[in-house]
């Protein structure tokens, strides 16, 4: 039985060798897997830290914007308190002006107003106005006409401007 024992021991040694090699291979694979998982964990921890930092910055920004918004609301309230009386006063003055303007606009024409209108309309036919308008049509400047007629430049410009309203013959 010694040969059998020797063969058994050899077989047992071979099996143990195979198991040992298998275990060693498994341990190597487990170590690689463990290293890979460790690297992934480190990466995830870095990403988590970045996200936490970004979240903190966002919260700070949001808090700053809220403070600014509150300040602007307070300033707006102060402006409203300041200008509301002025707005009320302005509305009262506008209403008063509208009330004062209404009778003037609705007043009928009087004989005096009619005679003034006749004078103005008649003055469009005066020789002076006709001469000034003719010279302007010929290309003479307002300044030259004023010098020639002994008038102020503003008077010639006024005649020129009012002549636009002259009745067409």
BAVO-379246 format. One record per atom (N, C-alpha, C): residue number from 1; residue in one letter; atom name; x, y, z. Coordinates in steps of 0.001 Angstrom, whole numbers. Atoms other than C-alpha are relative to their C-alpha. Layout:
BEGIN
+-----+------+------+---------+---------+---------+
! pos ! code ! site !      px !      py !      pz !
+-----+------+------+---------+---------+---------+
! NUM !    A !   CA !       X !       Y !       Z !
...
+-----+------+------+---------+---------+---------+
This chain:
BEGIN
+-----+------+------+---------+---------+---------+
! pos ! code ! site !      px !      py !      pz !
+-----+------+------+---------+---------+---------+
!   1 !    X !    N !     784 !   -1175 !       0 !
!   1 !    X !   CA !       0 !       0 !       0 !
!   1 !    X !    C !     845 !    1266 !       0 !
!   2 !    X !    N !    -855 !   -1160 !      -9 !
!   2 !    X !   CA !    2840 !    2286 !     115 !
!   2 !    X !    C !      33 !     665 !   -1367 !
!   3 !    X !    N !      29 !    -615 !    1332 !
!   3 !    X !   CA !    2760 !    2749 !   -3600 !
!   3 !    X !    C !   -1320 !     751 !    -149 !
!   4 !    X !    N !    1315 !    -654 !      57 !
!   4 !    X !   CA !    -884 !    3521 !   -3306 !
!   4 !    X !    C !      -7 !    1272 !     838 !
!   5 !    X !    N !     -88 !   -1190 !    -858 !
!   5 !    X !   CA !    -200 !    5871 !    -499 !
!   5 !    X !    C !     816 !    1090 !    -706 !
!   6 !    X !    N !    -835 !    -972 !     694 !
!   6 !    X !   CA !    2492 !    7505 !   -2535 !
!   6 !    X !    C !    -762 !     635 !   -1137 !
!   7 !    X !    N !     796 !    -538 !    1107 !
!   7 !    X !   CA !     164 !    7880 !   -5526 !
!   7 !    X !    C !   -1077 !     921 !     565 !
!   8 !    X !    N !    1043 !    -820 !    -615 !
!   8 !    X !   CA !   -2563 !    9193 !   -3263 !
!   8 !    X !    C !     587 !    1335 !     449 !
!   9 !    X !    N !    -637 !   -1245 !    -448 !
!   9 !    X !   CA !    -128 !   11651 !   -1791 !
!   9 !    X !    C !     378 !     875 !   -1191 !
!  10 !    X !    N !    -333 !    -776 !    1198 !
!  10 !    X !   CA !     978 !   12704 !   -5234 !
!  10 !    X !    C !   -1247 !     648 !    -588 !
!  11 !    X !    N !    1265 !    -561 !     498 !
!  11 !    X !   CA !   -2591 !   13141 !   -6370 !
!  11 !    X !    C !    -473 !    1138 !     905 !
!  12 !    X !    N !     413 !   -1029 !    -962 !
!  12 !    X !   CA !   -3367 !   15058 !   -3225 !
!  12 !    X !    C !     868 !    1246 !    -165 !
!  13 !    X !    N !    -895 !   -1136 !     196 !
!  13 !    X !   CA !    -327 !   17244 !   -3791 !
!  13 !    X !    C !    -332 !     726 !   -1293 !
!  14 !    X !    N !     370 !    -620 !    1277 !
!  14 !    X !   CA !   -1378 !   17846 !   -7412 !
!  14 !    X !    C !   -1290 !     790 !     152 !
!  15 !    X !    N !    1280 !    -695 !    -220 !
!  15 !    X !   CA !   -4910 !   18750 !   -6339 !
!  15 !    X !    C !     232 !    1257 !     823 !
!  16 !    X !    N !    -299 !   -1167 !    -840 !
!  16 !    X !   CA !   -3554 !   21039 !   -3650 !
!  16 !    X !    C !     723 !    1053 !    -830 !
!  17 !    X !    N !    -705 !    -943 !     880 !
!  17 !    X !   CA !   -1226 !   22619 !   -6224 !
!  17 !    X !    C !    -960 !     706 !    -937 !
!  18 !    X !    N !    1005 !    -606 !     889 !
!  18 !    X !   CA !   -4107 !   23134 !   -8622 !
!  18 !    X !    C !    -897 !     969 !     764 !
!  19 !    X !    N !     844 !    -882 !    -825 !
!  19 !    X !   CA !   -6277 !   24565 !   -5861 !
!  19 !    X !    C !     752 !    1271 !     383 !
!  20 !    X !    N !    -800 !   -1166 !    -377 !
!  20 !    X !   CA !   -3464 !   26808 !   -4750 !
!  20 !    X !    C !     138 !     967 !   -1176 !
!  21 !    X !    N !    -121 !    -849 !    1182 !
!  21 !    X !   CA !   -2951 !   28045 !   -8308 !
!  21 !    X !    C !   -1335 !     694 !    -287 !
!  22 !    X !    N !    1335 !    -588 !     205 !
!  22 !    X !   CA !   -6714 !   28575 !   -8658 !
!  22 !    X !    C !    -260 !    1125 !     994 !
!  23 !    X !    N !     208 !   -1012 !   -1047 !
!  23 !    X !   CA !   -6843 !   30454 !   -5390 !
!  23 !    X !    C !     862 !    1221 !    -288 !
!  24 !    X !    N !    -899 !   -1108 !     315 !
!  24 !    X !   CA !   -3853 !   32558 !   -6417 !
!  24 !    X !    C !    -543 !     808 !   -1181 !
!  25 !    X !    N !     596 !    -707 !    1147 !
!  25 !    X !   CA !   -5479 !   33357 !   -9764 !
!  25 !    X !    C !   -1233 !     789 !     448 !
!  26 !    X !    N !    1214 !    -654 !    -488 !
!  26 !    X !   CA !   -8746 !   34156 !   -8003 !
!  26 !    X !    C !     361 !    1234 !     831 !
!  27 !    X !    N !    -434 !   -1129 !    -818 !
!  27 !    X !   CA !   -6925 !   36382 !   -5543 !
!  27 !    X !    C !     503 !    1140 !    -883 !
!  28 !    X !    N !    -477 !   -1031 !     935 !
!  28 !    X !   CA !   -5231 !   38206 !   -8436 !
!  28 !    X !    C !   -1168 !     703 !    -670 !
!  29 !    X !    N !    1188 !    -598 !     626 !
!  29 !    X !   CA !   -8575 !   38705 !  -10152 !
!  29 !    X !    C !    -762 !     843 !    1012 !
!  30 !    X !    N !     685 !    -761 !   -1052 !
!  30 !    X !   CA !  -10105 !   39795 !   -6851 !
!  30 !    X !    C !     741 !    1302 !     297 !
!  31 !    X !    N !    -789 !   -1210 !    -234 !
!  31 !    X !   CA !   -7232 !   42258 !   -6318 !
!  31 !    X !    C !    -221 !    1020 !   -1111 !
!  32 !    X !    N !     254 !    -903 !    1125 !
!  32 !    X !   CA !   -7735 !   43701 !   -9804 !
!  32 !    X !    C !   -1397 !     610 !     109 !
!  33 !    X !    N !    1365 !    -494 !    -175 !
!  33 !    X !   CA !  -11469 !   43958 !   -9186 !
!  33 !    X !    C !     -57 !    1001 !    1142 !
!  34 !    X !    N !     -35 !    -894 !   -1145 !
!  34 !    X !   CA !  -10813 !   45550 !   -5813 !
!  34 !    X !    C !     662 !    1331 !    -373 !
!  35 !    X !    N !    -664 !   -1234 !     445 !
!  35 !    X !   CA !   -8400 !   48076 !   -7388 !
!  35 !    X !    C !    -927 !     812 !    -907 !
!  36 !    X !    N !     934 !    -678 !     907 !
!  36 !    X !   CA !  -10931 !   48871 !  -10109 !
!  36 !    X !    C !   -1134 !     653 !     793 !
!  37 !    X !    N !    1082 !    -550 !    -826 !
!  37 !    X !   CA !  -13704 !   49316 !   -7542 !
!  37 !    X !    C !     502 !    1162 !     852 !
!  38 !    X !    N !    -592 !   -1070 !    -802 !
!  38 !    X !   CA !  -11383 !   51453 !   -5420 !
!  38 !    X !    C !     157 !    1272 !    -838 !
!  39 !    X !    N !    -136 !   -1169 !     882 !
!  39 !    X !   CA !  -10620 !   53737 !   -8389 !
!  39 !    X !    C !   -1369 !     621 !    -291 !
!  40 !    X !    N !    1348 !    -516 !     254 !
!  40 !    X !   CA !  -14326 !   54029 !   -9175 !
!  40 !    X !    C !    -544 !     731 !    1222 !
!  41 !    X !    N !     454 !    -643 !   -1227 !
!  41 !    X !   CA !  -15066 !   54861 !   -5544 !
!  41 !    X !    C !     660 !    1371 !     157 !
!  42 !    X !    N !    -708 !   -1278 !     -87 !
!  42 !    X !   CA !  -12392 !   57588 !   -5567 !
!  42 !    X !    C !    -580 !    1008 !    -989 !
!  43 !    X !    N !     582 !    -877 !    1023 !
!  43 !    X !   CA !  -13815 !   59012 !   -8801 !
!  43 !    X !    C !   -1371 !     503 !     453 !
!  44 !    X !    N !    1335 !    -391 !    -469 !
!  44 !    X !   CA !  -17338 !   58999 !   -7361 !
!  44 !    X !    C !      90 !     971 !    1176 !
!  45 !    X !    N !    -181 !    -911 !   -1133 !
!  45 !    X !   CA !  -16102 !   60680 !   -4171 !
!  45 !    X !    C !     412 !    1391 !    -486 !
!  46 !    X !    N !    -392 !   -1303 !     559 !
!  46 !    X !   CA !  -14411 !   63429 !   -6239 !
!  46 !    X !    C !   -1207 !     693 !    -639 !
!  47 !    X !    N !    1186 !    -578 !     641 !
!  47 !    X !   CA !  -17582 !   63933 !   -8289 !
!  47 !    X !    C !   -1008 !     476 !    1037 !
!  48 !    X !    N !     905 !    -400 !   -1075 !
!  48 !    X !   CA !  -19663 !   64044 !   -5100 !
!  48 !    X !    C !     478 !    1297 !     650 !
!  49 !    X !    N !    -556 !   -1223 !    -590 !
!  49 !    X !   CA !  -17321 !   66672 !   -3627 !
!  49 !    X !    C !    -217 !    1191 !    -938 !
!  50 !    X !    N !     235 !   -1073 !     974 !
!  50 !    X !   CA !  -17564 !   68723 !   -6842 !
!  50 !    X !    C !   -1463 !     426 !       4 !
!  51 !    X !    N !    1439 !    -314 !     -15 !
!  51 !    X !   CA !  -21359 !   68489 !   -6785 !
!  51 !    X !    C !    -380 !     757 !    1265 !
!  52 !    X !    N !     289 !    -693 !   -1254 !
!  52 !    X !   CA !  -21465 !   69517 !   -3128 !
!  52 !    X !    C !     520 !    1430 !     -38 !
!  53 !    X !    N !    -569 !   -1344 !     120 !
!  53 !    X !   CA !  -19204 !   72482 !   -3870 !
!  53 !    X !    C !    -856 !     870 !    -925 !
!  54 !    X !    N !     856 !    -744 !     933 !
!  54 !    X !   CA !  -21351 !   73519 !   -6848 !
!  54 !    X !    C !   -1332 !     340 !     651 !
!  55 !    X !    N !    1264 !    -249 !    -697 !
!  55 !    X !   CA !  -24499 !   73170 !   -4733 !
!  55 !    X !    C !     160 !    1123 !    1019 !
!  56 !    X !    N !    -269 !   -1054 !    -973 !
!  56 !    X !   CA !  -22951 !   75350 !   -2032 !
!  56 !    X !    C !      88 !    1361 !    -697 !
!  57 !    X !    N !    -123 !   -1256 !     758 !
!  57 !    X !   CA !  -22043 !   78002 !   -4627 !
!  57 !    X !    C !   -1368 !     460 !    -498 !
!  58 !    X !    N !    1350 !    -351 !     470 !
!  58 !    X !   CA !  -25575 !   77879 !   -6075 !
!  58 !    X !    C !    -840 !     551 !    1142 !
!  59 !    X !    N !     760 !    -490 !   -1164 !
!  59 !    X !   CA !  -27073 !   78314 !   -2605 !
!  59 !    X !    C !     448 !    1410 !     382 !
!  60 !    X !    N !    -509 !   -1339 !    -318 !
!  60 !    X !   CA !  -24808 !   81304 !   -1951 !
!  60 !    X !    C !    -496 !    1017 !   -1021 !
!  61 !    X !    N !     487 !    -895 !    1056 !
!  61 !    X !   CA !  -25778 !   82844 !   -5297 !
!  61 !    X !    C !   -1484 !     283 !     193 !
!  62 !    X !    N !    1438 !    -164 !    -215 !
!  62 !    X !   CA !  -29462 !   82252 !   -4604 !
!  62 !    X !    C !    -267 !     910 !    1193 !
!  63 !    X !    N !     174 !    -845 !   -1183 !
!  63 !    X !   CA !  -29152 !   83799 !   -1156 !
!  63 !    X !    C !     339 !    1457 !    -327 !
!  64 !    X !    N !    -372 !   -1365 !     399 !
!  64 !    X !   CA !  -27368 !   86832 !   -2644 !
!  64 !    X !    C !   -1073 !     649 !    -854 !
!  65 !    X !    N !    1063 !    -542 !     856 !
!  65 !    X !   CA !  -30056 !   87261 !   -5295 !
!  65 !    X !    C !   -1248 !     320 !     812 !
!  66 !    X !    N !    1162 !    -282 !    -861 !
!  66 !    X !   CA !  -32777 !   87029 !   -2639 !
!  66 !    X !    C !     216 !    1282 !     791 !
!  67 !    X !    N !    -293 !   -1233 !    -746 !
!  67 !    X !   CA !  -31058 !   89710 !    -558 !
!  67 !    X !    C !    -135 !    1221 !    -905 !
!  68 !    X !    N !      81 !   -1112 !     953 !
!  68 !    X !   CA !  -30721 !   91944 !   -3628 !
!  68 !    X !    C !   -1451 !     300 !    -364 !
!  69 !    X !    N !    1416 !    -173 !     336 !
!  69 !    X !   CA !  -34376 !   91380 !   -4517 !
!  69 !    X !    C !    -732 !     694 !    1147 !
!  70 !    X !    N !     630 !    -637 !   -1156 !
!  70 !    X !   CA !  -35449 !   92311 !    -980 !
!  70 !    X !    C !     388 !    1473 !      86 !
!  71 !    X !    N !    -446 !   -1398 !     -22 !
!  71 !    X !   CA !  -33347 !   95479 !   -1136 !
!  71 !    X !    C !    -720 !     812 !   -1068 !
!  72 !    X !    N !     684 !    -713 !    1078 !
!  72 !    X !   CA !  -34890 !   96428 !   -4475 !
!  72 !    X !    C !   -1476 !     196 !     329 !
!  73 !    X !    N !    1397 !    -152 !    -392 !
!  73 !    X !   CA !  -38383 !   95794 !   -3107 !
!  73 !    X !    C !    -143 !    1105 !    1039 !
!  74 !    X !    N !      30 !   -1066 !    -997 !
!  74 !    X !   CA !  -37613 !   98041 !    -141 !
!  74 !    X !    C !     187 !    1362 !    -663 !
!  75 !    X !    N !    -218 !   -1263 !     708 !
!  75 !    X !   CA !  -36288 !  100745 !   -2471 !
!  75 !    X !    C !   -1235 !     391 !    -795 !
!  76 !    X !    N !    1217 !    -271 !     754 !
!  76 !    X !   CA !  -39379 !  100426 !   -4656 !
!  76 !    X !    C !   -1101 !     507 !     919 !
!  77 !    X !    N !    1016 !    -448 !    -956 !
!  77 !    X !   CA !  -41636 !  100757 !   -1619 !
!  77 !    X !    C !     285 !    1434 !     445 !
!  78 !    X !    N !    -364 !   -1365 !    -403 !
!  78 !    X !   CA !  -39708 !  103864 !    -536 !
!  78 !    X !    C !    -307 !     992 !   -1117 !
!  79 !    X !    N !     305 !    -883 !    1133 !
!  79 !    X !   CA !  -40021 !  105368 !   -4035 !
!  79 !    X !    C !   -1502 !     210 !    -145 !
!  80 !    X !    N !    1448 !    -135 !      98 !
!  80 !    X !   CA !  -43736 !  104647 !   -4089 !
!  80 !    X !    C !    -528 !     923 !    1088 !
!  81 !    X !    N !     416 !    -884 !   -1088 !
!  81 !    X !   CA !  -44143 !  106316 !    -703 !
!  81 !    X !    C !     350 !    1448 !    -323 !
!  82 !    X !    N !    -438 !   -1356 !     325 !
!  82 !    X !   CA !  -42202 !  109319 !   -1972 !
!  82 !    X !    C !    -833 !     607 !   -1122 !
!  83 !    X !    N !     608 !    -567 !    1192 !
!  83 !    X !   CA !  -43898 !  109724 !   -5345 !
!  83 !    X !    C !   -1513 !    -134 !     -75 !
!  84 !    X !    N !    1459 !     116 !      34 !
!  84 !    X !   CA !  -47490 !  108689 !   -4596 !
!  84 !    X !    C !    -670 !    1350 !     257 !
!  85 !    X !    N !     631 !   -1314 !    -183 !
!  85 !    X !   CA !  -48358 !  112123 !   -3157 !
!  85 !    X !    C !     192 !     907 !   -1222 !
!  86 !    X !    N !    -247 !    -820 !    1187 !
!  86 !    X !   CA !  -46747 !  113767 !   -6200 !
!  86 !    X !    C !    -911 !    -427 !   -1143 !
!  87 !    X !    N !     895 !     500 !    1048 !
!  87 !    X !   CA !  -48740 !  111533 !   -8541 !
!  87 !    X !    C !   -1430 !     446 !     239 !
!  88 !    X !    N !    1352 !    -459 !    -326 !
!  88 !    X !   CA !  -51967 !  112377 !   -6710 !
!  88 !    X !    C !    -130 !    1494 !    -284 !
!  89 !    X !    N !      26 !   -1449 !     229 !
!  89 !    X !   CA !  -51097 !  116051 !   -6857 !
!  89 !    X !    C !     -22 !     313 !   -1498 !
!  90 !    X !    N !     -34 !    -186 !    1445 !
!  90 !    X !   CA !  -50297 !  115802 !  -10586 !
!  90 !    X !    C !   -1360 !    -309 !    -612 !
!  91 !    X !    N !    1327 !     340 !     515 !
!  91 !    X !   CA !  -53620 !  114074 !  -11277 !
!  91 !    X !    C !   -1003 !    1100 !     322 !
!  92 !    X !    N !     906 !   -1083 !    -375 !
!  92 !    X !   CA !  -55443 !  116817 !   -9374 !
!  92 !    X !    C !     237 !    1223 !    -885 !
!  93 !    X !    N !    -305 !   -1145 !     862 !
!  93 !    X !   CA !  -53625 !  119512 !  -11389 !
!  93 !    X !    C !    -463 !    -242 !   -1435 !
!  94 !    X !    N !     465 !     315 !    1349 !
!  94 !    X !   CA !  -54408 !  117715 !  -14663 !
!  94 !    X !    C !   -1515 !     126 !     -90 !
!  95 !    X !    N !    1459 !    -114 !     -11 !
!  95 !    X !   CA !  -58073 !  117486 !  -13715 !
!  95 !    X !    C !    -417 !    1469 !      45 !
!  96 !    X !    N !     302 !   -1429 !    -107 !
!  96 !    X !   CA !  -58095 !  121175 !  -12768 !
!  96 !    X !    C !     254 !     697 !   -1343 !
!  97 !    X !    N !    -314 !    -597 !    1299 !
!  97 !    X !   CA !  -56411 !  122109 !  -16079 !
!  97 !    X !    C !   -1034 !    -401 !   -1041 !
!  98 !    X !    N !    1012 !     455 !     953 !
!  98 !    X !   CA !  -58883 !  119994 !  -18058 !
!  98 !    X !    C !   -1320 !     721 !     240 !
!  99 !    X !    N !    1240 !    -706 !    -321 !
!  99 !    X !   CA !  -61789 !  121625 !  -16223 !
!  99 !    X !    C !      85 !    1460 !    -445 !
! 100 !    X !    N !    -159 !   -1394 !     409 !
! 100 !    X !   CA !  -60372 !  125094 !  -16938 !
! 100 !    X !    C !      39 !     129 !   -1520 !
! 101 !    X !    N !    -129 !     -56 !    1448 !
! 101 !    X !   CA !  -59702 !  124277 !  -20601 !
! 101 !    X !    C !   -1341 !    -233 !    -699 !
! 102 !    X !    N !    1266 !     366 !     643 !
! 102 !    X !   CA !  -63174 !  122887 !  -21347 !
! 102 !    X !    C !    -851 !    1212 !    -376 !
! 103 !    X !    N !     832 !   -1142 !     405 !
! 103 !    X !   CA !  -65083 !  126226 !  -21242 !
! 103 !    X !    C !     627 !     819 !   -1125 !
! 104 !    X !    N !    -671 !    -780 !    1040 !
! 104 !    X !   CA !  -62455 !  127913 !  -23429 !
! 104 !    X !    C !    -190 !    -666 !   -1356 !
! 105 !    X !    N !     136 !     711 !    1265 !
! 105 !    X !   CA !  -62696 !  125227 !  -26093 !
! 105 !    X !    C !   -1433 !      33 !    -511 !
! 106 !    X !    N !    1397 !      50 !     405 !
! 106 !    X !   CA !  -66480 !  125293 !  -26100 !
! 106 !    X !    C !    -595 !    1393 !    -246 !
! 107 !    X !    N !     529 !   -1361 !     148 !
! 107 !    X !   CA !  -66831 !  129100 !  -26261 !
! 107 !    X !    C !    -316 !     287 !   -1466 !
! 108 !    X !    N !     356 !    -330 !    1387 !
! 108 !    X !   CA !  -68660 !  130334 !  -29369 !
! 108 !    X !    C !     849 !    1167 !    -510 !
! 109 !    X !    N !    -761 !   -1093 !     611 !
! 109 !    X !   CA !  -66895 !  132671 !  -31771 !
! 109 !    X !    C !    -742 !    1312 !     222 !
! 110 !    X !    N !     591 !   -1323 !    -245 !
! 110 !    X !   CA !  -67458 !  136337 !  -31033 !
! 110 !    X !    C !     237 !     883 !   -1217 !
! 111 !    X !    N !    -229 !    -923 !    1117 !
! 111 !    X !   CA !  -67716 !  139262 !  -33456 !
! 111 !    X !    C !    1428 !     528 !     -30 !
! 112 !    X !    N !   -1380 !    -480 !     -46 !
! 112 !    X !   CA !  -64287 !  140435 !  -32253 !
! 112 !    X !    C !     918 !   -1039 !    -639 !
! 113 !    X !    N !    -819 !    1067 !     573 !
! 113 !    X !   CA !  -62762 !  137051 !  -33111 !
! 113 !    X !    C !    -198 !     -69 !   -1505 !
! 114 !    X !    N !     258 !      21 !    1436 !
! 114 !    X !   CA !  -64463 !  137165 !  -36499 !
! 114 !    X !    C !     731 !    1138 !    -708 !
! 115 !    X !    N !    -670 !   -1121 !     652 !
! 115 !    X !   CA !  -63021 !  140629 !  -37240 !
! 115 !    X !    C !    1512 !    -206 !     -34 !
! 116 !    X !    N !   -1436 !     294 !     -13 !
! 116 !    X !   CA !  -59515 !  139524 !  -36213 !
! 116 !    X !    C !     319 !   -1003 !   -1100 !
! 117 !    X !    N !    -209 !     994 !    1051 !
! 117 !    X !   CA !  -59832 !  136517 !  -38512 !
! 117 !    X !    C !     -52 !     653 !   -1371 !
! 118 !    X !    N !      83 !    -700 !    1282 !
! 118 !    X !   CA !  -60903 !  138808 !  -41353 !
! 118 !    X !    C !    1267 !     807 !    -268 !
! 119 !    X !    N !   -1225 !    -782 !     178 !
! 119 !    X !   CA !  -57871 !  141040 !  -40755 !
! 119 !    X !    C !    1158 !    -905 !    -419 !
! 120 !    X !    N !   -1098 !     916 !     327 !
! 120 !    X !   CA !  -55517 !  138071 !  -40832 !
! 120 !    X !    C !    -154 !    -513 !   -1417 !
! 121 !    X !    N !     222 !     519 !    1344 !
! 121 !    X !   CA !  -57096 !  136599 !  -43939 !
! 121 !    X !    C !     215 !    1079 !   -1053 !
! 122 !    X !    N !    -195 !   -1099 !     941 !
! 122 !    X !   CA !  -57073 !  140015 !  -45607 !
! 122 !    X !    C !    1461 !     356 !    -160 !
! 123 !    X !    N !   -1409 !    -370 !      83 !
! 123 !    X !   CA !  -53409 !  140542 !  -44793 !
! 123 !    X !    C !     770 !    -919 !    -939 !
! 124 !    X !    N !    -660 !     883 !     957 !
! 124 !    X !   CA !  -52517 !  137574 !  -46986 !
! 124 !    X !    C !       0 !     620 !   -1402 !
! 125 !    X !    N !     115 !    -620 !    1313 !
! 125 !    X !   CA !  -53559 !  139725 !  -49923 !
! 125 !    X !    C !     771 !    1318 !     -94 !
! 126 !    X !    N !    -700 !   -1292 !      19 !
! 126 !    X !   CA !  -51440 !  142768 !  -48938 !
! 126 !    X !    C !    1180 !     -55 !    -963 !
! 127 !    X !    N !   -1117 !     -43 !     945 !
! 127 !    X !   CA !  -48778 !  143906 !  -51421 !
! 127 !    X !    C !    1329 !    -428 !     643 !
! 128 !    X !    N !   -1242 !     367 !    -682 !
! 128 !    X !   CA !  -46001 !  143447 !  -48816 !
! 128 !    X !    C !     134 !   -1525 !      73 !
! 129 !    X !    N !     -29 !    1459 !    -120 !
! 129 !    X !   CA !  -46910 !  139787 !  -48189 !
! 129 !    X !    C !     183 !    -631 !   -1373 !
! 130 !    X !    N !    -121 !     557 !    1350 !
! 130 !    X !   CA !  -47314 !  139107 !  -51913 !
! 130 !    X !    C !    1426 !     152 !    -513 !
! 131 !    X !    N !   -1368 !    -247 !     454 !
! 131 !    X !   CA !  -43905 !  140675 !  -52631 !
! 131 !    X !    C !     986 !    -946 !     698 !
! 132 !    X !    N !    -899 !     890 !    -751 !
! 132 !    X !   CA !  -42171 !  138694 !  -49862 !
! 132 !    X !    C !    -126 !   -1432 !    -510 !
! 133 !    X !    N !     215 !    1374 !     452 !
! 133 !    X !   CA !  -43744 !  135428 !  -51036 !
! 133 !    X !    C !     553 !    -204 !   -1413 !
! 134 !    X !    N !    -536 !     102 !    1364 !
! 134 !    X !   CA !  -42785 !  136137 !  -54652 !
! 134 !    X !    C !    1522 !     -94 !      35 !
! 135 !    X !    N !   -1460 !      17 !     -87 !
! 135 !    X !   CA !  -39175 !  136863 !  -53686 !
! 135 !    X !    C !     510 !   -1322 !     581 !
! 136 !    X !    N !    -376 !    1313 !    -546 !
! 136 !    X !   CA !  -39036 !  133672 !  -51583 !
! 136 !    X !    C !    -106 !   -1071 !   -1079 !
! 137 !    X !    N !     182 !     963 !    1089 !
! 137 !    X !   CA !  -40380 !  131720 !  -54564 !
! 137 !    X !    C !    1121 !     136 !   -1028 !
! 138 !    X !    N !   -1093 !    -221 !     946 !
! 138 !    X !   CA !  -37640 !  133285 !  -56716 !
! 138 !    X !    C !    1349 !    -468 !     551 !
! 139 !    X !    N !   -1238 !     526 !    -569 !
! 139 !    X !   CA !  -35010 !  131935 !  -54303 !
! 139 !    X !    C !     769 !     983 !     851 !
! 140 !    X !    N !    -679 !    -974 !    -853 !
! 140 !    X !   CA !  -34113 !  135061 !  -52339 !
! 140 !    X !    C !     -56 !    -504 !    1444 !
! 141 !    X !    N !     -43 !     488 !   -1382 !
! 141 !    X !   CA !  -33048 !  134279 !  -48771 !
! 141 !    X !    C !    -816 !     904 !     906 !
! 142 !    X !    N !     774 !    -753 !    -995 !
! 142 !    X !   CA !  -35046 !  135382 !  -45746 !
! 142 !    X !    C !     818 !    1180 !     502 !
! 143 !    X !    N !    -849 !   -1076 !    -503 !
! 143 !    X !   CA !  -32089 !  137441 !  -44527 !
! 143 !    X !    C !      90 !    1152 !   -1005 !
! 144 !    X !    N !     -96 !   -1037 !    1039 !
! 144 !    X !   CA !  -31780 !  139307 !  -47843 !
! 144 !    X !    C !   -1306 !     792 !     -80 !
! 145 !    X !    N !    1304 !    -689 !      62 !
! 145 !    X !   CA !  -35525 !  140091 !  -47939 !
! 145 !    X !    C !    -152 !     922 !    1202 !
! 146 !    X !    N !     117 !    -819 !   -1207 !
! 146 !    X !   CA !  -35415 !  141359 !  -44329 !
! 146 !    X !    C !     863 !    1248 !    -129 !
! 147 !    X !    N !    -879 !   -1149 !     185 !
! 147 !    X !   CA !  -32468 !  143618 !  -45173 !
! 147 !    X !    C !    -601 !     997 !    -988 !
! 148 !    X !    N !     552 !    -871 !    1043 !
! 148 !    X !   CA !  -34144 !  144966 !  -48325 !
! 148 !    X !    C !   -1249 !     737 !     477 !
! 149 !    X !    N !    1273 !    -593 !    -438 !
! 149 !    X !   CA !  -37496 !  145650 !  -46599 !
! 149 !    X !    C !     137 !     767 !    1306 !
! 150 !    X !    N !    -181 !    -688 !   -1277 !
! 150 !    X !   CA !  -36004 !  147013 !  -43361 !
! 150 !    X !    C !    -774 !    -696 !    1117 !
! 151 !    X !    N !     759 !     774 !    -985 !
! 151 !    X !   CA !  -37652 !  144229 !  -41351 !
! 151 !    X !    C !     962 !    -902 !     782 !
! 152 !    X !    N !    -744 !    1006 !    -751 !
! 152 !    X !   CA !  -36471 !  141751 !  -38756 !
! 152 !    X !    C !    -117 !   -1342 !    -734 !
! 153 !    X !    N !      18 !    1322 !     634 !
! 153 !    X !   CA !  -35586 !  138245 !  -39994 !
! 153 !    X !    C !   -1187 !    -802 !     518 !
! 154 !    X !    N !    1117 !     732 !    -592 !
! 154 !    X !   CA !  -38183 !  136823 !  -37589 !
! 154 !    X !    C !   -1333 !     386 !    -612 !
! 155 !    X !    N !    1258 !    -435 !     617 !
! 155 !    X !   CA !  -40935 !  138938 !  -39192 !
! 155 !    X !    C !    -185 !    -663 !   -1362 !
! 156 !    X !    N !      83 !     625 !    1322 !
! 156 !    X !   CA !  -40131 !  137588 !  -42647 !
! 156 !    X !    C !    -282 !   -1499 !     156 !
! 157 !    X !    N !     247 !    1428 !    -234 !
! 157 !    X !   CA !  -40004 !  134025 !  -41299 !
! 157 !    X !    C !   -1433 !    -235 !     454 !
! 158 !    X !    N !    1386 !     123 !    -455 !
! 158 !    X !   CA !  -43363 !  134569 !  -39569 !
! 158 !    X !    C !    -964 !     121 !   -1174 !
! 159 !    X !    N !     863 !    -159 !    1185 !
! 159 !    X !   CA !  -44955 !  135815 !  -42796 !
! 159 !    X !    C !      81 !   -1255 !    -864 !
! 160 !    X !    N !    -181 !    1218 !     795 !
! 160 !    X !   CA !  -43492 !  132825 !  -44633 !
! 160 !    X !    C !    -764 !   -1169 !     625 !
! 161 !    X !    N !     663 !    1112 !    -684 !
! 161 !    X !   CA !  -44805 !  130391 !  -41998 !
! 161 !    X !    C !   -1514 !     151 !     -25 !
! 162 !    X !    N !    1452 !    -213 !     -27 !
! 162 !    X !   CA !  -48272 !  131973 !  -41756 !
! 162 !    X !    C !    -617 !    -113 !   -1383 !
! 163 !    X !    N !     534 !      53 !    1359 !
! 163 !    X !   CA !  -48648 !  132072 !  -45525 !
! 163 !    X !    C !    -417 !   -1423 !    -389 !
! 164 !    X !    N !     413 !    1382 !     268 !
! 164 !    X !   CA !  -48952 !  128276 !  -45467 !
! 164 !    X !    C !   -1480 !    -190 !     315 !
! 165 !    X !    N !    1399 !     119 !    -401 !
! 165 !    X !   CA !  -52359 !  128810 !  -43859 !
! 165 !    X !    C !    -921 !     908 !    -815 !
! 166 !    X !    N !     798 !    -932 !     816 !
! 166 !    X !   CA !  -53509 !  131375 !  -46431 !
! 166 !    X !    C !   -1008 !    -784 !    -831 !
! 167 !    X !    N !     987 !     679 !     844 !
! 167 !    X !   CA !  -56711 !  130472 !  -48268 !
! 167 !    X !    C !     486 !     -15 !   -1444 !
! 168 !    X !    N !    -431 !     130 !    1395 !
! 168 !    X !   CA !  -55987 !  129212 !  -51761 !
! 168 !    X !    C !   -1044 !     638 !    -905 !
! 169 !    X !    N !     921 !    -713 !     890 !
! 169 !    X !   CA !  -57477 !  131381 !  -54490 !
! 169 !    X !    C !    -370 !    -836 !   -1189 !
+-----+------+------+---------+---------+---------+
